[in-house]
Amino acid sequence: MKKIAIALMCTILATGAAMAQEQFTFGPKIGVDYTHYWGKDVGHGGVLNYQIGLFMEYRINNKFSVAPEFVFAAQGGKYEDVYRIPEMGKIEVNVTDHANYINVPVMLKYYVIPELSIDFGPQIGFNIYSKYTAKAKDSSIEFKETYDEKEETKNVDFGFGLGVTYNLAKDVFVQGRYTMGVTKTFNYGNDKNGNAQIAIGYRF
């Protein structure tokens, strides 16, 4: 999986290097995410997470551009459950799923005005880490369970993103986007990834 991610990054960089400077920009981006799971019979809550990565943008003309990204994103969700433990009986727990991804969205950008674009496009994500944590809701009960959930998490995640980018200055922009996963996150259940994000970036 890491080899695939590295190969994708090299491809993006090689493509960018071949483009004319006046048509091509790139740089870092960092943001705050509100991630959750969605799907049939899924009632998960969201958790605050983060993302950091690189973007590139190729201007096709003054209205359209293509912008691939290579982003590390902490994702996941939370929900409530009931455990039945022999020595404790039935206890209510708060469950949090943590999942880290290397996401590669490819956004098509339509510039409504020079400062503002509407962004939409597909995203592929590669899961590199997953952890499950359950903790008793009642603080007087000492119960906490954590285990590696990587084997139960699908390696590849597909989704679609929709958002906007506003250029604060020639080199700085802010970005809002929601990415909805369309494939199941785990080998069980109907959970799919959802990610609402706000990011800031710098263009070189």
C-alpha positions in Angstrom: 0.0 0.0 0.0 2.8 2.4 0.8 4.4 1.6 -2.6 1.2 2.6 -4.3 0.9 5.8 -2.4 4.6 6.7 -3.2 4.0 5.9 -6.8 1.0 8.1 -7.0 2.9 11.0 -5.4 5.8 10.6 -7.8 3.4 10.6 -10.7 1.7 13.8 -9.6 5.1 15.5 -9.0 6.4 14.4 -12.4 3.3 15.6 -14.2 3.5 18.9 -12.4 7.1 19.4 -13.3 6.4 19.1 -17.0 3.8 21.8 -17.0 4.4 25.4 -17.9 5.0 27.6 -14.8 2.2 30.1 -15.7 -0.3 27.2 -15.8 0.9 25.2 -12.8 1.0 25.9 -9.1 1.6 23.7 -6.1 2.1 23.9 -2.3 1.2 22.7 1.1 -2.3 22.6 2.8 -3.4 22.0 6.3 -6.8 21.8 7.8 -9.3 20.7 10.4 -11.8 17.9 9.7 -15.1 16.8 11.2 -15.2 13.2 10.4 -18.0 10.6 10.9 -19.6 7.5 9.4 -22.8 7.3 7.5 -25.0 4.6 5.9 -28.1 2.5 6.5 -28.7 1.9 10.3 -25.6 3.9 11.1 -26.0 6.5 13.9 -22.4 7.5 14.5 -21.4 10.9 15.8 -18.5 12.9 14.5 -15.0 13.6 15.8 -12.6 16.5 15.2 -9.5 15.5 13.2 -6.9 17.0 11.0 -5.3 16.7 7.5 -2.0 17.8 6.1 -0.6 17.4 2.6 0.3 18.8 -0.8 -1.9 20.1 -3.7 -1.2 20.8 -7.3 -3.3 22.8 -9.8 -3.1 22.9 -13.5 -5.1 25.8 -15.1 -6.7 24.6 -18.3 -8.1 28.1 -19.0 -9.4 31.0 -17.0 -12.5 29.1 -16.0 -11.3 25.5 -15.4 -8.5 23.8 -13.7 -7.6 20.3 -12.4 -6.2 20.0 -8.9 -4.9 16.6 -7.6 -3.9 16.4 -3.9 -1.9 14.0 -1.7 -3.1 14.2 1.8 -2.6 12.5 5.1 -6.0 12.6 7.0 -7.0 11.4 10.4 -10.6 10.2 10.2 -13.1 8.1 12.2 -16.3 8.4 14.2 -17.9 7.6 17.5 -21.1 6.0 18.8 -22.6 4.5 22.0 -22.9 0.8 22.7 -23.7 -1.6 25.5 -21.3 -4.2 26.7 -22.1 -7.3 28.7 -19.1 -8.2 30.9 -19.3 -11.2 33.3 -17.7 -9.5 36.2 -19.5 -6.1 35.6 -22.8 -7.0 34.0 -24.3 -4.6 31.4 -22.4 -1.3 31.0 -22.9 1.6 28.5 -19.7 2.6 26.6 -18.6 5.3 24.3 -16.9 3.9 21.3 -14.4 5.8 19.1 -13.0 4.6 15.8 -9.7 6.1 14.7 -8.6 5.6 11.1 -5.7 7.2 9.2 -5.7 7.5 5.4 -3.6 8.7 2.6 -6.2 10.4 0.4 -5.7 11.3 -3.2 -8.6 13.5 -4.4 -8.6 14.9 -8.0 -10.7 18.0 -8.1 -12.1 19.7 -11.1 -12.3 23.4 -10.3 -14.7 25.9 -12.0 -13.9 29.5 -11.3 -17.1 31.5 -10.9 -15.0 34.6 -10.4 -11.2 34.8 -10.3 -11.1 34.6 -6.5 -13.7 31.8 -6.1 -14.0 28.3 -7.5 -16.4 25.4 -7.1 -14.5 22.2 -6.6 -15.8 18.6 -7.3 -14.3 15.3 -8.1 -13.4 11.7 -7.0 -11.2 10.6 -4.2 -9.3 7.4 -3.5 -8.1 6.7 0.0 -5.6 4.1 1.4 -6.1 3.0 5.0 -2.8 2.9 6.9 -4.1 2.6 10.5 -7.3 1.8 12.4 -7.9 1.6 16.1 -11.1 0.9 18.2 -11.5 2.3 21.7 -14.4 1.7 24.1 -14.7 3.4 27.4 -17.4 3.3 30.1 -19.8 6.2 30.0 -20.0 6.2 33.8 -16.7 7.7 35.0 -17.0 5.7 38.3 -16.6 2.4 36.3 -13.0 1.7 35.4 -13.3 0.0 31.9 -11.4 0.8 28.8 -10.8 -1.5 25.8 -8.6 -0.8 22.8 -7.6 -3.0 19.9 -6.1 -2.8 16.4 -8.9 -2.6 13.8 -6.7 -2.7 10.7 -7.6 -6.2 9.7 -11.3 -5.3 9.8 -10.9 -2.1 7.8 -11.0 -2.2 4.0 -7.6 -1.1 2.5 -9.1 1.2 -0.2 -11.9 3.8 0.2 -13.6 5.6 -2.7 -15.6 8.8 -2.4 -16.6 12.1 -4.0 -15.9 15.6 -2.8 -17.7 18.9 -3.3 -16.6 22.3 -2.0 -15.3 25.8 -2.7 -11.9 27.5 -2.7 -11.5 31.2 -2.0 -8.3 33.0 -2.9 -7.5 35.4 -0.1 -4.4 36.6 -2.0 -2.4 35.5 -4.9 -0.6 32.9 -2.9 -3.0 32.0 0.0 -6.4 30.3 -0.1 -9.0 28.9 2.2 -11.0 25.8 1.3 -14.2 24.1 2.4 -15.2 20.7 1.3 -17.3 17.7 2.1 -16.2 14.3 1.0 -18.7 11.4 1.0 -17.5 7.9 0.9 -19.4 5.5 -1.4 -17.8 2.2 -0.4 -18.0 0.4 3.0 -15.3 1.3 5.5 -15.2 -2.0 7.3 -15.5 -5.7 6.3 -18.8 -5.7 8.3 -21.7 -3.3 8.6 -22.7 -0.4 6.4 -20.4 2.3 7.6 -19.1 4.7 5.0 -16.7 7.6 5.6 -17.8 11.2 5.7 -15.5 14.2 6.1 -16.3 17.9 6.4 -13.1 19.9 6.2 -11.8 23.5 6.3 -8.2 24.0 5.1 -5.8 26.7 4.3 -3.1 26.5 1.6 -0.1 28.3 0.1 0.7 28.5 -3.6 4.2 28.4 -5.0 
